């Protein structure tokens, strides 16, 4: 089967690689000049445990299964990663009650090794940490996300697949048992495919609207939630990921570590109307306030604007977080087409599991 995957982010690459391994002839169309130039390059590089997501949701199922698959992939393909674990910390009684509900939800989701520990035990693990209790998640880790995506790309090419860079999709229509896809850019022209996967991230809704005959009521709204990160100007003081209790729209300003040993804080949640990748230095004031609830020793002047990403959300402020949307032929009625909407965190962790579901959907 001739398969087109639109988008060379982590989800698109995982789907393309999985489809190629299944024997399909795969082409990836990417509008920019390289892989991972959108959502996939602007995250915390965390391998999530699967704690928070509602029972039987797509996010819960794919995160837990995808995490196990991702650790196996990293081990077998030499992708740098570290299972450092994380602490979800409580600094007052209300937060402790919230942490206890997260424990129950994580156990319901099948997350291994979770336990509530007291403030003294948490302080013994991380000397700079101040809390009255914490949830310990030993299965959480960090990954070289770009190394992972390069590995997916390499395996795609080993199986005969290819990526067409600087090749936006202008429109597509289903005629005579094939998808007729019109491209612009470097490889402009019309090519026929048997199946198409829309993994365009922030551009997924816009692409869906350019699909002839696609029901407009099946295109969800896109809500932009910017997440800003600040770097720490000093040596890391934590060896594990430290998360506060979740907030509206995200998981709170947490301690993120990378494999090079740097320590950053973020992301926050900044609801925006248009794409913007500038970090406002004034937002540091809110970061200091939030971080000092669990790290009172954070020095003044130690936070520096770093980078930001944009979550492709389907719901806005004050609304319950939407699940991943995997919209296949059984839902929209067009054969050989899968649209992916709202694939935000834990998308990277879920990528290999999501890829299998999408490829199975194409074959159905």
DOVOMAR-35962 format. One line per 8 residues: number of its first residue (from 1); for each residue x, y, z of C-alpha. Coordinates in steps of 0.05 Angstrom, whole numbers, plus 5000, padded with zeros to 4 digits. Layout:
N
NUM	X Y Z ~ ...
//
This chain:
364
1	5000 5000 5000 ~ 5025 5070 4982 ~ 5020 5111 5046 ~ 5029 5186 5055 ~ 5043 5213 5125 ~ 5038 5288 5132 ~ 5085 5316 5185 ~ 5156 5295 5205
9	5148 5306 5279 ~ 5154 5249 5329 ~ 5083 5223 5316 ~ 5090 5225 5240 ~ 5159 5192 5242 ~ 5135 5137 5289 ~ 5075 5123 5244 ~ 5117 5124 5181
17	5168 5077 5211 ~ 5114 5029 5236 ~ 5079 5030 5168 ~ 5145 5017 5132 ~ 5161 4958 5178 ~ 5092 4930 5161 ~ 5112 4928 5088 ~ 5079 4992 5062
25	5112 5041 5014 ~ 5116 5104 5056 ~ 5127 5177 5039 ~ 5129 5232 5092 ~ 5111 5302 5069 ~ 5141 5356 5113 ~ 5129 5430 5101 ~ 5195 5453 5133
33	5266 5436 5116 ~ 5279 5384 5170 ~ 5248 5337 5220 ~ 5217 5359 5286 ~ 5212 5433 5273 ~ 5145 5441 5309 ~ 5115 5414 5373 ~ 5164 5355 5377
41	5226 5399 5386 ~ 5198 5442 5442 ~ 5180 5398 5501 ~ 5209 5373 5566 ~ 5238 5308 5536 ~ 5205 5269 5591 ~ 5184 5196 5586 ~ 5119 5200 5625
49	5095 5146 5671 ~ 5020 5154 5656 ~ 4995 5179 5723 ~ 4944 5233 5709 ~ 4900 5212 5651 ~ 4827 5190 5659 ~ 4813 5115 5662 ~ 4810 5081 5594
57	4826 5146 5557 ~ 4870 5145 5496 ~ 4922 5184 5534 ~ 4924 5134 5592 ~ 4926 5073 5548 ~ 4977 5098 5498 ~ 5022 5131 5550 ~ 5031 5069 5593
65	5038 5021 5535 ~ 5079 5071 5495 ~ 5127 5083 5554 ~ 5144 5009 5557 ~ 5153 5006 5482 ~ 5196 5069 5483 ~ 5244 5042 5537 ~ 5251 4978 5496
73	5264 5018 5433 ~ 5316 5062 5467 ~ 5353 5000 5493 ~ 5352 4964 5426 ~ 5369 5024 5383 ~ 5421 5058 5427 ~ 5379 5121 5440 ~ 5405 5159 5501
81	5356 5159 5559 ~ 5355 5154 5635 ~ 5301 5126 5680 ~ 5313 5178 5735 ~ 5243 5176 5766 ~ 5202 5234 5789 ~ 5170 5262 5852 ~ 5102 5295 5850
89	5107 5339 5912 ~ 5055 5366 5961 ~ 5070 5428 6002 ~ 5004 5432 6040 ~ 4946 5386 6061 ~ 4903 5403 6000 ~ 4960 5385 5953 ~ 4974 5321 5992
97	4901 5300 5981 ~ 4910 5314 5907 ~ 4974 5273 5904 ~ 4937 5215 5936 ~ 4884 5218 5881 ~ 4939 5218 5829 ~ 4967 5154 5862 ~ 4900 5120 5855
105	4892 5143 5782 ~ 4962 5120 5765 ~ 4951 5052 5795 ~ 4885 5046 5758 ~ 4923 5063 5694 ~ 4972 5006 5707 ~ 5033 5049 5725 ~ 5085 5007 5762
113	5121 5021 5827 ~ 5082 5082 5852 ~ 5084 5099 5926 ~ 5069 5157 5972 ~ 5128 5178 6015 ~ 5133 5228 6072 ~ 5168 5295 6070 ~ 5229 5269 6107
121	5238 5212 6057 ~ 5230 5259 5999 ~ 5281 5307 6030 ~ 5329 5248 6039 ~ 5324 5234 5964 ~ 5331 5308 5944 ~ 5366 5352 5997 ~ 5340 5418 5969
129	5268 5395 5967 ~ 5215 5422 6015 ~ 5149 5385 6019 ~ 5103 5348 6068 ~ 5097 5287 6023 ~ 5106 5264 5952 ~ 5086 5211 5901 ~ 5147 5172 5877
137	5143 5148 5804 ~ 5205 5106 5789 ~ 5185 5092 5716 ~ 5189 5165 5694 ~ 5251 5184 5655 ~ 5284 5230 5605 ~ 5304 5219 5533 ~ 5346 5249 5477
145	5283 5264 5436 ~ 5322 5285 5374 ~ 5364 5222 5377 ~ 5300 5182 5382 ~ 5270 5217 5321 ~ 5333 5208 5281 ~ 5330 5134 5297 ~ 5258 5131 5273
153	5278 5167 5209 ~ 5337 5120 5197 ~ 5294 5058 5206 ~ 5242 5088 5159 ~ 5295 5097 5105 ~ 5324 5027 5118 ~ 5255 5000 5100 ~ 5252 5041 5036
161	5212 5100 5060 ~ 5229 5173 5048 ~ 5216 5244 5073 ~ 5200 5299 5023 ~ 5222 5364 5057 ~ 5195 5433 5040 ~ 5134 5399 5010 ~ 5069 5426 5038
169	5003 5391 5022 ~ 4956 5440 4987 ~ 4894 5397 4981 ~ 4872 5325 4973 ~ 4812 5287 4948 ~ 4790 5214 4943 ~ 4776 5192 4872 ~ 4774 5123 4839
177	4800 5085 4899 ~ 4860 5132 4910 ~ 4877 5195 4947 ~ 4898 5250 4898 ~ 4945 5295 4936 ~ 4968 5362 4909 ~ 5036 5386 4935 ~ 5070 5454 4931
185	5142 5472 4947 ~ 5204 5434 4927 ~ 5167 5372 4900 ~ 5105 5407 4873 ~ 5055 5365 4835 ~ 4999 5314 4844 ~ 5013 5243 4869 ~ 4964 5186 4883
193	4965 5147 4948 ~ 4925 5089 4977 ~ 4923 5119 5047 ~ 4938 5185 5082 ~ 4955 5201 5154 ~ 4948 5272 5178 ~ 5000 5280 5233 ~ 5011 5354 5221
201	5009 5376 5295 ~ 4991 5450 5299 ~ 4971 5447 5226 ~ 4926 5385 5230 ~ 4861 5423 5232 ~ 4880 5468 5174 ~ 4899 5408 5133 ~ 4835 5371 5149
209	4796 5431 5122 ~ 4833 5424 5056 ~ 4809 5352 5047 ~ 4753 5350 4996 ~ 4690 5319 5025 ~ 4716 5316 5096 ~ 4659 5333 5144 ~ 4672 5401 5175
217	4638 5381 5240 ~ 4693 5329 5248 ~ 4747 5383 5252 ~ 4755 5405 5324 ~ 4776 5475 5345 ~ 4850 5487 5357 ~ 4869 5521 5423 ~ 4940 5546 5431
225	4972 5538 5499 ~ 5043 5564 5502 ~ 5091 5533 5551 ~ 5152 5575 5571 ~ 5216 5548 5600 ~ 5270 5583 5641 ~ 5340 5556 5648 ~ 5378 5554 5714
233	5443 5593 5717 ~ 5482 5545 5761 ~ 5496 5472 5775 ~ 5434 5427 5781 ~ 5412 5415 5852 ~ 5363 5358 5835 ~ 5378 5290 5806 ~ 5305 5271 5794
241	5246 5305 5761 ~ 5206 5347 5811 ~ 5134 5362 5795 ~ 5084 5404 5834 ~ 5011 5383 5834 ~ 4978 5395 5766 ~ 4947 5462 5746 ~ 4894 5481 5695
249	4921 5464 5626 ~ 4985 5431 5647 ~ 5027 5395 5700 ~ 5055 5457 5733 ~ 5124 5489 5732 ~ 5168 5430 5744 ~ 5242 5414 5747 ~ 5266 5385 5681
257	5334 5354 5670 ~ 5368 5337 5605 ~ 5420 5284 5591 ~ 5475 5337 5588 ~ 5462 5353 5661 ~ 5426 5420 5653 ~ 5367 5439 5696 ~ 5308 5478 5671
265	5240 5498 5698 ~ 5174 5496 5660 ~ 5129 5496 5625 ~ 5077 5544 5650 ~ 5011 5554 5613 ~ 5002 5618 5572 ~ 4938 5617 5530 ~ 4951 5652 5464
273	4915 5667 5399 ~ 4972 5665 5349 ~ 5037 5626 5346 ~ 5094 5660 5383 ~ 5160 5630 5405 ~ 5187 5688 5447 ~ 5196 5678 5522 ~ 5176 5740 5560
281	5229 5751 5614 ~ 5176 5782 5659 ~ 5143 5714 5668 ~ 5203 5695 5712 ~ 5168 5729 5770 ~ 5113 5677 5770 ~ 5165 5622 5762 ~ 5203 5644 5825
289	5139 5645 5865 ~ 5117 5576 5843 ~ 5185 5542 5847 ~ 5200 5569 5917 ~ 5139 5531 5944 ~ 5180 5467 5936 ~ 5251 5496 5931 ~ 5257 5554 5979
297	5331 5560 5965 ~ 5322 5583 5892 ~ 5371 5641 5886 ~ 5346 5709 5861 ~ 5368 5725 5790 ~ 5383 5652 5773 ~ 5328 5641 5721 ~ 5342 5657 5648
305	5292 5655 5590 ~ 5305 5591 5551 ~ 5253 5567 5500 ~ 5179 5554 5492 ~ 5132 5506 5458 ~ 5059 5507 5438 ~ 5010 5452 5458 ~ 4958 5437 5403
313	4900 5434 5452 ~ 4827 5420 5436 ~ 4800 5453 5499 ~ 4812 5520 5531 ~ 4819 5552 5600 ~ 4775 5521 5654 ~ 4751 5464 5609 ~ 4767 5390 5622
321	4828 5368 5582 ~ 4808 5334 5517 ~ 4834 5265 5499 ~ 4876 5249 5438 ~ 4832 5247 5375 ~ 4848 5191 5326 ~ 4795 5198 5272 ~ 4793 5141 5222
329	4746 5118 5166 ~ 4696 5087 5215 ~ 4683 5158 5242 ~ 4687 5203 5181 ~ 4670 5155 5125 ~ 4729 5167 5078 ~ 4771 5105 5064 ~ 4845 5102 5080
337	4848 5168 5118 ~ 4867 5180 5191 ~ 4869 5249 5222 ~ 4904 5261 5288 ~ 4883 5321 5330 ~ 4904 5346 5398 ~ 4966 5302 5404 ~ 5001 5340 5460
345	5033 5312 5522 ~ 5044 5253 5531 ~ 5050 5248 5455 ~ 5124 5233 5452 ~ 5118 5178 5505 ~ 5056 5150 5469 ~ 5085 5154 5399 ~ 5101 5080 5385
353	5035 5057 5413 ~ 4996 5110 5375 ~ 5034 5089 5312 ~ 5011 5017 5317 ~ 4939 5037 5326 ~ 4941 5084 5266 ~ 4973 5032 5220 ~ 4923 4980 5242
361	4868 5030 5227 ~ 4895 5039 5156 ~ 4896 4964 5144 ~ 4824 4954 5170
//
